Amino acid sequence: MKFIKLYESFEDIDSICIKYGIQNYTINSDGKVDVDGLVTFYGCNLTKLPLKFGDVTGNFHCGANNLKSLEGCPQSVGGYFYCNHNKLTTLEGCPKSISGDFDCISNMLKTLEFCPKLVGGDFNCYNNNLKNLYGFPEFFDSDFYYAANPVQEILDLFNINKLGKVIDLINEYGVIQQDGKLVILDRLEEVFYTSNMEIPDINLKNYEVY
């Protein structure tokens, strides 16, 4: 394989794969790498990914780095996808589908825009700065972990782990407005009615309530 310049690297794709222990890979004509197995860049002090990936059949772990972007991540992941403990302010570049868990904890995310459309396992976004839930995958039916985000105080009102249907309704009804600054109270109450849940006392500290 001749040299293909990616991410301003002066190593070719083969040598990068060897360096990071990536096996069973195929290099496509566009320079993207498909991997039949797992890929891990955990704790490698990366500021950007050294390759561009297509499909990865196993796990993909790029956590505990200094990534500000997910550019180069796979389009699909057959196992879990971890991008936790980085410096991400956006999920742009994230895989479109993940068969296992999705973990983006301890970043600087304000939105879930560009998150995977399909997550087969649990969804963990603990310790970010999320004030709304736009972009969350529709029809999600596993556990959602959201503590240490401003939006926690809204979701805690429902007191359940499987929040996918509730989040779908929150987004559908436009409960959270103005980029996460305002909550429309009667729309939030309608989510409880539709979900056959009793409406609790609602006192929000992170939002204006209209």
N, C-alpha and C positions, 0 to 999 in steps of 0.2 A: 504494500500500500504506500503510494507516494504521499508526500507531505500535504496535509490539508490544514490550512490556517484557520483555527477556531479560537475565539476569545483571546486573540493576540498571543496565543501560545506558540512556542518554538519547538514543541515536541509534537511528533505525529500521533495519530489516534492509537496506533498499536502500542506505542511506548507508554502512553497515558493509561491505557487499560492494564498493562503490566504493572505499572507503578501502583495502581490502586486495587490490584487483585481482581480485576473484572475478567470473568471467564465466559466461555460459550457465547461470544458476541458476534454480531454481523454488522458490517459497515455498509450502509446504504449509499446510493449514488449521490444523495444530497448531503452526505456527511453525518447523518444521524446514526446513532448506534442502537441496535436492538440487542437485548440481552435475555438469554434463556436462563434465568437464575436471579440472584440478588445483586444489588449494587449498594455499597456503603461508602460514604465520605464522612462518616461520623468523626467529629473532633479533629478535622484536618486543617483548621484555621483558614478556610477558604473565604474569599470575598465574592467569588463567582464560581459557578461550576465549570470544570475544565473541558467538558464535552457536551454535545447536544445529543439527547436520547430520543428514540422513537417509542418502542414498546419494551417494557421490562416485565417478565413473567413472575418474578419473585418480589421480594421486598426492596424498597428504595429508601435509604436513610441518609439524609444530608443535614442532620441536626448537629447542634453544638459547634457551629461555625460563625462566620461574620457575614453571612449572605444578606444582601439588600435586595436581591432579585432571585426569582426562580426560573429565569431564562435558561433553557437547556434541559429542563426536567422532562421526564417521559410524558407521552400523550396518554398512556395507560399503564397501570401498575397492577400486577396480578396478586400481590400481597399487600402489606401495609406501606404507607407513605408517611415518613416523619420529616418535617422541616422545622422542628422545635428548636428553641434557644438560638435564634438568629436575630437579625436586625431588619426583618421584613416589615414594610409598611403597606404592601400589597401582595395578593396571591396571584397576580398575573404571571402566567407561565406554568401554573399548577396543572397536574394531570387532569384530564377530563373525566376519567373513571379510575376508581381504586376499589379493588375487590376486598381489601382488608380495612384496617383502621386508618383514619386520617388524624394526624397530630401536628398542630401548628402552635403549641403552647409557647408562652414566653417570647413573643415577638412584639411588634408595635403596630398591630393591625387595627385599623379603624372601621374596616368593612370586610365582609366575606365575599365581595364581588370577585369573580374569577375562581372561586373555590370549585372543587370537582362537582360535576352534575350528578355523579353516581358514587356513593360511598357504601360499600357492602358491610363494613364493620362499624365500630364506634367513631364518633366525631368529637375531638378534644381541642378546644380553643382557649383553654384556661390562660389567664394572665395576659390579656391583650388590652386594647382600648375600644372594644366594640360597643357602640351605642345603638346600632340597629342590626337587623338580621337579613337584610337584602343580599341576595346571592346564595343563601342557604339552599342545599339541594332539595328539590320537591320530592315528596313521598318517602322521605327518610324515616326508617323504622327501627333504628338501633339507639343506643344511649348517647346522649349529648352532654358534654361536660363544658361548662361555660363560666365557672366561678372566676372571680377577680377581673370581671369586665363590668362597665357601667350598666349593660343590659341585664346583668344578673338580677337586679331588683325587680324587673318585670317578670322574668322567667320563674323566679322563686315563688311568685304568687300562685303558680300552678302546682307546685309540689309534686312533680312526677319526673322520672328520668327520660322516658320516651316522649320527647317533645316535638317530634317531627310534624304531626298534624296541627299542633298548636302554633308552631312557627309558620306553617303554611297559611293559617288563618290570619295571624298577625300581619304577614306580608300582603295577603290578598285584601284585607280590609284597610290597609294603610294606617295601621295603628300608630306607628312611629313616623313622624314627619320632620322636615327641615334638617335633614342629614343627622338625625339623632338628637335633636334639641327639644322636640315637642311630642307629647303623647296625647292623642285624642281619646278622652275617657270613655265616651259612649261606644266607640269602636272596640276598645279593649274589653269593655263589659260584654259586648256582643260575642267576642271570642269565647268567653265563659259560657254564655247562653248556648252557643252552637256546640260547645264541647260537653254540655250537660254537667257543668261544674258550678258550685256555689260561688258567688262573687265575694271575695274577701275584702277587708279594709284595704284601700289602695292609697298609699302615701309614698310618693316618689321624690327622691332627693336629687337625682341626676337629670331630671327632665322638667320642663314646663308642662303643665297639664291644662288642656283646654276642654 
